[in-house]
Amino acid sequence: MSFIITYDENLIEELAARFNLREPNRKALSALVQRLDSGEYSPLEMLTLDLATGVGKTYILAAFIEYLNRQGARNVMVVTPGRVVQDKTVSDLSHGSERYIDGFTQPPILVTPDNPQGFAVAESSRGLFSSDDSSMVFVFNVQQLFPPKDEGKSVASGQEALRRKTWRWQEEYGSLMEHLRGLEDLVVIVDEAHLFGSNAKVYRSALEELLPQVTVGLTASPAKTDDIVYRYPLWRAIRDGYVKQPVLVYRKSGYNSEERQLQDAMSLLALKEEAYAGWRAAHPEGKQTKPLLFVVCADVNHATETAERLRSTAFMGDELAVLQVDNQHDDATTQAFLRYLDKEHSPVRIIVSVNKLREGWDTKRIAVMCTLRAMGSEVLTQQVMGRGIRLPFGQLTGVEAIDELDIISHKSFVSLLKSEDILREFGIESDERPQASTVLAIPGTKVDPQATPLSTTPGIEDGTASTSEVADVTKEAQEKGSNIADLVGSRGLEDNEEIVSPNDIFTQVEVSINEKFQGTTFLFPSTVMEKTTEPFELADITTEDVIAAAKRTKNTSEYLERTRVAVVENDAGSAAIRGENTDRVAVESFHQSEREVANELTRRVLATGGVSADAANVAQLSRRIVPQFIANTGIEQWTEKAKLSAADELRRLVQAEVKKAASHTRTKTRVLPIELPINDSFTLNFGEKVLPLLDLAAKSTKASSGFKERSFYGPWTKGLFDAASFDSFSGEYKLAELLNFDPDVLWWKRLYSHEHAVVAYTPKNDYYPDFVVKATDGTHWIIEGKSQKGVDDEIVQVKKAAAEKAIRLLAGHPDYLDQSWGYLIAYEQDIAGADSLADLLASSVTEKTVI
């Protein structure tokens, strides 16, 4: 049979949902399948997916196995660098395991050298204990693929015994290697491919024996010669929030003893434990992860000495709290502790290991790393640092102590960060080297990273770029300003400074109503919209249309006809009398009062077909339409003729709107008042703090001001609450600042989604305005701050129209009869050019009720 894999975008999207793939993983899967679809590859040449540690490569592996299965390729071999990763992979793919990656249509059948006859049993029992459509996944580590020795003991043990079971004929099931050679759809996936360098020749020979249809490699550290199908470097993972933020911690004069370095590490661990405990308490239904200290030593003897020191009463005083992991401490007990490391009951608080571990193990618990005697160039490699950058709770929490990985090293961080190898670990290729002043915080301070999005070569992330484009992308990014200083934070400590936690650093903050506004409440006119066959509503007529009709009203004079009486002589000489028309005389029409005019306008509108004389329509006329119409005619002294002209214009407007409404399906908007605020105080999420108000200048920007989206700022003197958060700088924060210092503003309130202060703009869609502002004249203004792009955005304009109708409806609502409400949409340019609410009202079209 021929091996054909085609690209199916719908299947990619389905599997992305089934396996809950992060966006870079979805793109990696898509890029890989597109490459297979193109046919531009050699079966024995590895197609490499280069993804940062901690992003979730195992999920790509699982989703790719399922994709192959859906296209008829059901035999996959996963090759791991060693036993630890092999056992983890088996657990990840074993249905019923706590680590099982759910998403497969049918759980895969697993075969390992420990159970090589499993393939024969599985083949014979297909349809009985598993589906005929299940994938068969062979999970081997690279040493188990090597051919057995031709000579040696007749009875072998360990790896040699496993190799014999794989390569040589066994009476129970034949030859596993012969079975693998005979598969016409075998796909080999090499995990942690960068670790195979020293075994490359033997591994290549074993690969050639297998004769796979395609070979795929997963790694975070590719070689320059690798055929990279998709790249997602560490700097992108940090920027996109898929891993922790590395923070370098150092003493002003460095460390002259390991004792002091370990003490600092333990102090940092104590801070992390406090933060993690607070998060767990605030999220009892979530993961109950505890932080871990990871100590990296130079060799096994050094690790043993360090572990014993940490177990002593001077540090932990607990044997089980410190776990040593290296090639001499890898027994069943150690593996059991590692296996259950992420469990709530794990007693381990510190792991001591060596710098050059060949096998990988992962945990989400590492919060502090301490490198003793480690080579500077190896401290920030993804194989060392990568063990600690996985997110403990699956996503960023917003709490620095949880979202950051603290790294302590005795080496100079300046020289470390200048290392070309370290820059490549982050996916940065450049001759530029950071200066100390751009990387390290002054002792006694902390510098936060400034990782910001960078544009890349088109096609890099969606898999359509060429290999050369992939190779150039990080260089291009570097030329646009990215460097290691943007990605790594730092904390400088004075030589005698103690690492202690401020008393309130992990205390949840309460935001309260301003004392001078205690007891203040208001009814927000929340709306719902539903399809209806009910009669036309006068609330559908906009104020703008009413004003336009009013301006068409004519106020001309009445004219008196004049006939001259003339005496004329006829042909017979006798006289006759006749009338002769002469110029008409203009005179004022009969005067009318505004009350008489208003009554006539109301009578004529209600007499129009299609308009019911219900209470809501009568209120619309008396409180909004008629007063606004009269006020905008420009007529000071009403006359009978002007009254008739006005009635005709208003009636024509109403008739046109009734006809328009009858020509299409109508929707009815109802006002459902919501009393706000719901409570006099609310508690911020764990780790959130109230930041001080920004010191803004006329030309301040989001970047120059340091504004942080969705962070709380305060205290506000005219805010109904003493702190508020904002989604944008120029459209919301600057508007709040304008309102806060306006003498015509009594108070303002930021609206939040949980308050359900919504305006429906379709029967199925709502939107959330930004502010309610009460002016000193008593008017409540609903204000929406918007980007300048909203001026031409159709949806923004639909939302605006819906909010304006909500305001018009208040004219007939019993809960708002003694209130004045208005709506205003303020665009960025309006806000930037305004000094007050009055300026905004003057520059923007508004809707307002009239008391």
BABARO-737688 format. One record per residue (C-alpha): x, y, z. Coordinates in steps of 0.001 Angstrom, whole numbers, plus 524288, in hexadecimal, padded with zeros to 5 digits. Layout:
% residues N
XYZ ...
END
This chain:
% residues 851
800008000080000 8048580DEF7FD8C 8066E81740808EC 7FE868239480677 7FB4D82DED81077 7F2D28393880BF2 7F0518464381254 7E2BA847968183F 7E099854CC81EA3 7D3CE85098824DE 7DA62844CF82B05 7E54C84D7D8303A 7DB4685645836C4 7D3CE84A9F83C38 7E00D844B58423B 7E459851E884773 7D7848524184EE0 7D7AB843EA85308 7E590844A085851 7E448852A985D22 7F03A856C68555F 7F658863D285817 7F72686C8F84C35 8059F869F884925 8031985B5984A49 7F7A585C31840E3 8002E863A283754 80B29859BC838E4 801F784E67835DF 7FCA1855B882A27 80A37858D1824FB 80EA384AAD82681 802DB8451C81F54 8043B84F0F81467 8125C84AEA812B0 80E4A83C91811DE 803AB8403580834 80DB1846E37FF90 815E283A757FEB3 822488428580036 8297683A04809F7 831E682DEF80B09 82D18822E081400 83A03821E081B47 83C8B8308A81C45 83633835FA82882 82BF9840A88273E 82E2D848EB83360 8244E8504083B8C 82C02859FE843A9 8239285E0684F31 8279E8644885BFC 827F085BEC8682B 81B3885C8486FB2 8126B85FBE86421 80CC7851F186367 813CD849BE85922 80D9083D3285E4E 800338426585A6A 805108442C84C7D 80A0A8362884CB3 7FCBB8310E85113 7F519839598475C 7FE298352D83C33 7FC1F826D083F92 7ED73828FE83ECF 7EEBD8307D831F7 7F6738254782C03 7EC3481BCE83101 7E1228236482A96 7E87B8227F81DB6 7EAD9813E981EBE 7F8C6813CE82421 7F79880C4B830E9 805748080883445 80E13811C783B5C 81B018104784269 81EA181A5284CBE 82D3B81A8884FB2 8316B820DA85C84 83F1B8244786161 83E4B81BE986D99 835F8814558771A 8303E81FEE87E9F 82A928266F8728E 826658191F86D7D 81E9D8162C879CB 81890823BE8796D 81486821E986B43 80E53814B686E3B 806D681B0A8795E 8028C82659870AB 7FCF381CE38668B 7F7518129686FC3 7E8A68135487152 7E5668138287FD5 7F23E819C7883AA 7F18C8266C88B6D 7FA1A82C8F880F6 7F211827748758C 7F0738317586AC2 7E22E8309E86747 7DDB18333285967 7DF8D8264F8523C 7D3C38208684B6E 7D8D08134985012 7E3CE8123885A30 7F06780D9E853C0 7F5E77FFFB8560D 803788011F85C1F 80EF57F804859BD 81BF67F93186106 8283C7F0A5861C0 8239E7ECB386F4B 817A67E6F1868E4 81B837E41F85AC5 811847D93C85950 807297E3B185B6F 8067A7E64384CDA 8037C7D800849F2 7F91D7D76C8548D 7F35F7E44085005 7F2E27DFFA841D2 7EC317D32E84539 7E2607D9A084E4E 7DE927E53D845DD 7CFEF7E6E38460A 7CECB7DFCD8530C 7D5AF7E8A185CC3 7D8697F44985407 7D3C67FA6A84786 7D9227F64883A63 7DB97804C483840 7E4A7806A0843EE 7F26C80B478414F 7FD76802528457A 8082080A7284BC6 815878046E84E2B 81C9880C0C858F0 82B4E8096E8596D 836D8810CB85EC4 8424B81252855A6 84AEA8084F85CAB 840907FDDD85AF3 841327FF9684C38 84F857FBD884B7C 8521E7EE0984659 856497E432850CC 8645F7DFF7851C1 867FB7D45684953 86FCE7CE668544E 86DE67CDDB862DC 866D07C66486D36 85C007BD5486904 853177C3988730A 8530A7D26A872B1 84D3C7DC6D87BE6 849C67EAC387BCB 84A457F22486EF5 851027E6E386802 845A97DDD486B4A 83BE97E7B9865FB 843BF7E91C85973 843907DA648576C 834CF7DA368595B 8338A7E4AD84EFC 83D0D7DF98844B7 83DA07D0D284624 833567C6B584327 82B0C7C35684EFC 822E07B70F84F45 817017BE0285549 8158C7C8BE84B42 8202E7C809840F1 828D57D3D183E39 8240D7E14B841E9 82E2E7E79483915 829A17DF6A82D8B 81BB77E3AD83076 81FE27F1F2830A2 8277A7F06D823F3 81B6B7EAE881D6E 812797F64C820DD 80EFA7FEB18152B 809F280A3181D0F 8141580B60827EB 816A08194782C6D 821D781BF6835E0 820C98274E83F72 82D5E82AB98468A 82B2F831BF85374 835EA83A91858F3 83D2A8388184C32 8488A841458503C 84D0A836FB85A1A 8506D82CE384FD8 85D1B8330F84B66 8669C82983851D1 85EAD81DEC84CE5 85C508236883F54 863838190383796 85D8380D3A83E5E 85022813C183EB4 850ED816BF8302B 854198089582D7A 84862803FF83581 83FA480DD282E99 843C6808A582166 840267FB018260D 8325E7FF9682948 83011805E881C07 825DA80FBE820B0 81D4B8177181759 820908242B81E59 828E382872829E0 824D7833EC8327D 82D0883A1E83D35 8286E84205848FA 8326784AAC84FB0 834E9857A885631 8433A858078520F 844A2854DA8438B 851758540083C65 8548285DCC831AD 853AB8530082792 8461584E5182BA0 83AD784F6C82205 832018581782A3E 823CC8578D8262E 81EE38608A830E1 825B5868E083B01 8204886EA08477D 82BE9873AE84F55 82CA68763385DD1 82BB7884EE85C7C 81E72883528560A 819C9879EB8608B 81DBA883B586B0B 8176588EE6863AD 80ABB8876786155 809AB8830786F7B 80AC28745586D60 8163C87316876D4 81B7687A34882B2 8237E8868388213 831D488429885EC 836D988DAD8903D 8453F88E3D893C7 847F0890568A249 85570894828A6B5 85D0C89ACB8B1CB 864638A76F8AF88 871958A0FC8B234 86DAF8937A8ADB0 86E97887538B62D 87AE98830E8BD22 8749B877148C342 86AA486CFA8BF43 864A486E258CCD8 8602587C218CA2F 85B71878918BCA9 8534286D658C203 84DE08760A8CCCD 8494487FE08C2AA 84336874E98BACB 83BD88701E8C6C5 8371A87DF68C9B8 8320687F3B8BBDA 82B77871EC8BD13 824998769D8C976 81F348824D8C1F3 81A80879558B72B 81425870268C114 80C9C87B968C6C2 8080587FDA8B950 8043B872268B502 7FCDE86FD28C1C1 7F53387C548BFB5 7F1CB878768B1C5 7ED6E86AE38B601 7E4DE870AF8C09C 7DEB087A1F8B6E8 7DC8086F228AD04 7D92B862F88B4F6 7D32F85C718A90A 7DFAD85DDB8A10A 7ECE5857368A0EE 7F31D856828AE62 8012E858128A9B8 80C1585B0E8B362 81906861A98AFC7 8260985AAD8AF0A 8345185EBA8AFCD 83D23858D18A558 84BA3858BF8A8C2 855288560E89D9A 8628D850BB8A13E 86F1984E7A899C1 86FCD83FA289B3F 86A40834388A2F4 87375835B88AE94 8703B844268AF72 861AB840F38AEAF 862EF836E48B99B 869E58409C8C283 85FB684B0C8BF9F 8543B841F28C1E7 859A483DE38CF1E 85BC284C118D2E4 84DC084F808CF48 84858843E58D6E2 84F6B848878E328 848C88501A8EDFC 84F8885C828E926 8465485C338DD73 83AFB852A28DC03 83D29848EC8E6F5 8355583F138DF00 83ABE833A58D729 82EF1832748CE34 82E63841018CB03 83AE18401B8C2D2 83B838372F8B6ED 84855834A48AFDD 846FD831088A180 852A082D438991D 8580D8214A89233 85C2781B5C89F3D 84F5181E8F8A5E6 845658192C89C6C 83FE680D628A36E 8319D809558A480 82FA58119D8B0AF 834DC81DC98A9EF 82C5C81B1F89E08 820818199E8A6CC 82321826CC8AD2D 8249B82CE789FA7 818468265789ABE 8102982C418A5A4 817958390E8A670 80BF5841348A1ED 8028A83ACA8AB66 7FD758427F8B6F7 802B9838868C0B2 810C2838B48BB7E 81A3983B988C6BD 824D88409E8BD89 8282E84F1E8BE90 835CD84EF08B8A2 83BC88474F8AD5B 84A8A846918AC5E 84FFA8427D89F43 85BA48442F89658 85D6884D5E88B04 85F6F8438988035 8540483A48881A1 851B283312874EE 843D682EFA87817 838888384D8799B 82E19838BA883FA 824488436988576 81C5D8497B8904D 81475855D78919D 818E08580889F8E 8265D85E0689DCE 8258986C388A225 833A986F218A5FE 8404B86A7C89FA4 84D7786B288A657 85971867BA89E4A 865978643F8A61B 872B98641189F0D 86B5C862BD89220 871628679B885A8 86B98874E688294 8682087110874A5 8601F8659A879A2 857B486C8F883BC 84D838719587A35 84D0786636870C3 83F8E860B686E4C 8441E853B4873D2 8473285A27880F0 83E9C86630881B4 8341D85F1D879F6 831428565888588 82BF68621A88CE0 8249A86A4B882E7 818208622D881FC 80C588692E88796 80848863088949C 7F9C7865BE892E3 7F909863F68841A 7F88A8726D880D2 7FDA487F7988581 7F797883A689257 7FB48891F9892A0 8030D88F9589F24 811748927389CE7 81613888FC8A74F 80EF087E008A030 811088822489216 81FAA8843C89384 82AEE87AA5894AA 8355E8800A89DD8 8431987BDB899E7 84EDD87D748A2EE 85C7F87B2889DB0 869F187DC88A326 86E90881588957A 86E4288EEB88F8E 8612589054888F5 8667F89AC987FF4 8705A89173879F9 86618886C587A1C 85C6588EBF87230 866BC8928D8685C 868F088452864FB 8658A8815D856E1 8607F8740485AFD 8570387A0A864C7 851998837085AA3 84F01877F3851AA 847FF870E085CA7 83E4587C0B85C87 83D5B87B9C84DB6 8453F8881784BE0 850688884C84227 8580B894F584242 8658489A8684440 85FB78A49084DA2 862938A21A85BEA 85B238A88786724 8619B8B20187063 860B08B03D87F17 858818BC978806E 84E368B72E87736 84D0B8AA0687DF8 84FE88AA6E88C70 8486B8B204896A0 84F928BB2389FCC 8514B8B44F8ACEF 845258B6628B526 83C3B8B74B8A941 835A08AEA789F39 834BD8B01C89071 828FE8AA25889C2 82ABD8A48387C21 825AC8AC2287071 822278A1038674E 819618A67E85CA4 813C28A0A585020 81C618A0F88443B 8186289EFD8362D 81E388936882F2E 8203E88EB68216D 812EF88B0881B9C 8107687C7F81C3C 8195A87938827A9 80E46875F8830DD 804908705482734 80E358670F82106 80E7A86D3681389 81C0F8733781470 827CC86D2380DD4 832FF867188156A 83B9D872E3812CB 830FA87C03817B8 82FE9873FE82420 83E80874FF82617 83E58883CD82471 832CD8872E82CF4 8399F888DB839F9 8445089118833E3 839F2899E982E1A 8333E89AE483B42 8402389E7D8419B 842798A956837BF 8355C8AF1483BC7 839E28B0C7849A1 838328A40085108 8431A89F93859EE 845028979286604 842E88A38786E94 834CE8A423869E5 832368964386E44 83915894A487B47 835D089C608877C 83F3B89E68892B9 83F5C8A12B8A137 84B4A8A72B8A789 84E158A5378B5F5 857068AD1E8BE98 861418A4BC8C549 85A688A5C68D27F 84C7C8A6438CD81 8432F89BFF8D2BD 8397D8955C8C9B2 82CC18976C8D0C6 81E968987C8CCD5 817938A57F8CEC6 80C768A36D8D85C 801A38A5558CE5B 807E48A01E8C1FE 7FF19894318C15A 7F334899FD8C825 7E76D89B848BF53 7E4168A9C88BD1A 7D67D8AF308BF7E 7D15B8BA518B719 7C6C88C25E8BDE8 7BD328CD078BA7F 7C2A68DA878BD3F 7BEBD8DEFF8CAD8 7B82E8EB7A8C5FD 7AF978E37C8BCC2 7AB268D9868C6D3 79D0B8D58D8C442 79D308DA3F8B61D 795BD8D1898ACBA 78FFF8D32A89F27 787908CB64895C5 78F2E8C7948899E 785F58C61A87DE0 78A478B88E879A7 782F78B3E586D95 77EC28A770866DB 77ABE8A658858A6 7711F89C9B85307 76A3189A5984633 75C1F89EE88469A 74FF98A19683E9C 74B7B8AC58847E1 747888B9BE8426A 751198C44783EC5 757148CBCE84A33 759CB8DA50849D7 7667D8D7508512B 76BA08D2438442C 76BDC8E02183ECB 779298E61084142 77B1D8F37A84707 7833C8F6EF83B1E 7778A8F45D83227 76E788FC2F83B07 77799907E583A5B 778B2906E782B7D 769DD906D482A19 768959126883338 771C791A8882B00 768D09188A81F39 75D7A91F5482620 758F392BDD81F3B 754489381C82658 74F2D940DE81B70 7452E94BD981C41 736B494B2B81905 732B69533380CDB 7260695B2F80B66 7202B95C187FDE4 71D2696A507F931 7130096E357EEC3 7118D97C577EA52 703819811B7E78B 703D4988A77DAD0 6F962990807D351 6FA2A98F937C4A7 6F231995BC7B98A 6ECDB98D087AEC4 6EAD198FF77A047 6DD02994C97A28B 6E1FF99F1C7ABC7 6DC98998BC7B7F6 6E4FD9954D7C41F 6E7E8987A67C99A 6EF0B9827B7D5AA 6F9019772F7D555 703829713C7DE07 711F59719E7DA6F 71C44968EF7E115 7278396FFC7E76A 733AE96C537EF7B 731839633D7FB23 735169680E808B9 73D8495FAF811F6 7387E95EBB81FE0 73C539566E82B93 7355B9497282D20 72D5E9472B83956 736B194592844C6 738019384C84B7C 73E099348E8587D 74848929BC8596F 73E7C921B586115 734C5922B1855C9 73F7891EEC84C39 743AE9135C8549F 735AA90EA0855B7 733D990F6184704 740929082484440 73CD68FD7484DE0 72F238FC4284843 733FC8FB5183A33 73E5A8F0FB83D3F 7351F8E85E84505 72B3A8E965839F5 735418E3B58309F 732828D5BC82CBB 73BB18CBD8832ED 73E5B8D3B383F56 7375F8CF0684B84 733718D8C68560B 739798D0AE860FA 7403A8D67586CD3 74DF38D45286761 74B148DB8085A9F 7440A8E68B86198 74FCD8E80B86AA0 759138E80685EF9 7515E8F32F8591B 74FC38FB328657C 75D698F95E86B13 766078F84D85F1C 761038F9BE85142 757E19057585261 760BF90DA385B5F 76C9890ADD852CE 764E490DD084674 75FC491AE484B86 76D2091EB7850EC 773DA91C98843C4 76A709239383A94 77077930B483DC7 762E9936B483F31 7613E9404A84A5B 753079443F8480C 74A6E9394B8436C 73F3C93BD583A08 73435933B1834B5 73B36931E3827D7 7481292DF482E43 740CA92453836D7 73AAE91DD782AE8 747ED91D43823F8 74E3C9171282FEF 7435F90D0D8312F 744BC9096A822E4 75399907B7823E8 752FA8FF7C83041 747EF8F72782AE6 74F948F4BD81E53 75B548F0618265B 7530B8E6FE82E5A 74C3E8E18F82249 7595D8DEF581BCC 75EA18D7F5827D0 752438CFD182933 7534F8CBC081AEB 761BD8C87781C94 75F1A8C03C828A4 754698B8A3821C1 75D8F8B4D0816A5 766798AC0C81EC2 766BD8A38082ADB 766B38ABE3836F2 76D788AA75843C7 768A38AF99850AC 771ED8B50685ACE 76E0C8B48586911 774A98BB8F8744B 777A88B33388045 77D268BC6188AAC 788768B70F892C3 78C068BD7989F96 79A958C06F8A08B 7A3D28BF258A721 7A0BD8B12E8AAF3 7A9218B2188B73E 7B07D8BCD18BE56 7BD4F8B5718BC9A 7C37F8AA458B51A 7CFF48A24B8B680 7DA338A1D68ABCB 7DF54894EE8A6C3 7EA7E88F2C8AE7F 7F701896578AB2E 7F05E8A2498A535 7F4448AF5F8AAF3 7EF738BD538A96B 7F9D68C4BC8A1D6 7FC0D8D3498A427 7F6038DCDD89A87 7FE888DF9E88ECA 805D98EC7188DC6 801668F0928804B 8064D8FB5C87780 7FF52900F386BAB 806148F79486260 806698EB8886B18 804658DE988643E 801698D10F86914 80FC88CD6C86800 8155C8D9C786E1D 80B9E8D99F8795C 80D9E8CB4387CB4 7FF058C8C287C2A 7FB158BA9687EA8 7EE6B8B5A1878EF 7E43C8B0648827B 7EC5E8B49988E3F 7E5B78BC67898F6 7E9E28CA8689B29 7E6A48D3C58A64A 7E33C8DAFE8AE77 7D93E8E2CF8A69A 7D2D78EE6E8AD4C 7C6828EE668A4F5 7C5F08E0068A1E0 7BA358D9D68A85D 7C45E8CFC58ACC1 7D21E8D30A8B108 7D84C8CA898A664 7D4C08C6558989E 7DA718BE2088D96 7DAC08C15487F29 7DC0A8B9C58727D 7E29F8C4B886AEB 7EB098D09C86D71 7E6918DAFB863C0 7D84A8D6DD86374 7D5C18D406871D9 7E0868D7DE87B64 7E22A8E587875C8 7D36E8E73B875B5 7D2ED8E39988423 7DD948ED828871C 7D6188F81187FBD 7C9A88F51E8874F 7D0908F43D8945A 7D4E59027B8942C 7C9079089688D9D 7C18B91201896AB 7B4F490EE088F41 7B60690050892AE 7B0308FBD189F8B 7B4EF8EDAB89E83 7B82A8E3448946F 7B7D78D477894BB 7BF108CA9C88C79 7B5EF8BFB688808 7BA368B15E88869 7B4B78A56C88190 7B0AF89E6B88E25 7A7248A97A890FE 79F2D8A62F884C9 79D8D8B47B88133 79B718B11B872E6 795758B71E866D6 78FA68AD5585D49 7929B8B09584F1A 78CD18A42884926 783B9899EE84F0A 78FD5891A7851B2 79A9B89B8385439 79D588A50A85F4C 7A8158AEBC861AE 7AD838B4C486E04 7AEFD8C39E86E93 7BAC18C8F8875E9 7B5DC8D36B87F4D 7AA368D980885E7 7ACC28E7C088967 7A4098F063891AD 7A57A8FEBF88E68 7A2F5909AA8980F 7968490D4E8908A 790FB8FFF389440 792678F95D886F6 7977A8EB608869F 7A0138E92A87AB2 7A3228DBAD8755C 7B0608DD7B86EE4 7B7AC8D451865EA 7C6228D6E186341 7CA348D1B5855F4 7D5CA8D07284CF7 7D5BF8D9E984197 7D3A28CE4E83891 7C6088CCFC83E4D 7C1858D8CA83679 7C0F98D05182A53 7BE058C37B8311B 7B06F8BEB082D90 7AEA98B6D383A15 7B2AC8C26E84288 7A8768CAB383BC5 79E048C04583DB7 7A1528BFEB84C3D 7A0B48CEBC84CC1 793288CEB684684 78E818C4728504B 793648CC8385BD7 78CF98D8BD85689 780078D1918555A 7816A8CD0386373 7826B8DB4386787 776678DEC185F6B 76EA98D3DC865D6 7710C8D9EC8732A 767E38E50C86F81 75C898DB85870DF 761A98D31587BED 75B5A8D51F8894A 768258D32B890B4 76E8E8DE9E889A3 763C38E8EC8893D 76B208F2398923B 778B28EF6988CC8 780E98F48988199 7898E8EAD287A74 7929A8EC1A86EC7 79BA78E3F886650 7A8C18E80C860EC 7B2E78E0B985907 7C04A8E6FA85A8E 7CACB8E382850A5 7D9508E47C8538B 7DB088F16184C4D 7CF6D8F74285379 7D5368F34C86091 7E2D08F82B85D08 7DD7B90577858F0 7D4139074A86458 7D63A90DC287184 7C8E190ABA8771E 7BC5490314875BC 7B67490F3D86F7F 7C0CA90EAF864D8 7BD64900908620E 7AEDD9038186173 7B17890EB585824 7B9BB9068D84EF3 7B16D8FA4584E91 7A38F8F71284A7D 79BF28F367856B7 78E838EE5685A5A 788208F3FB86679 77AE78F34686D24 773EB8FFC487109 76DAB9016487E5B 
END
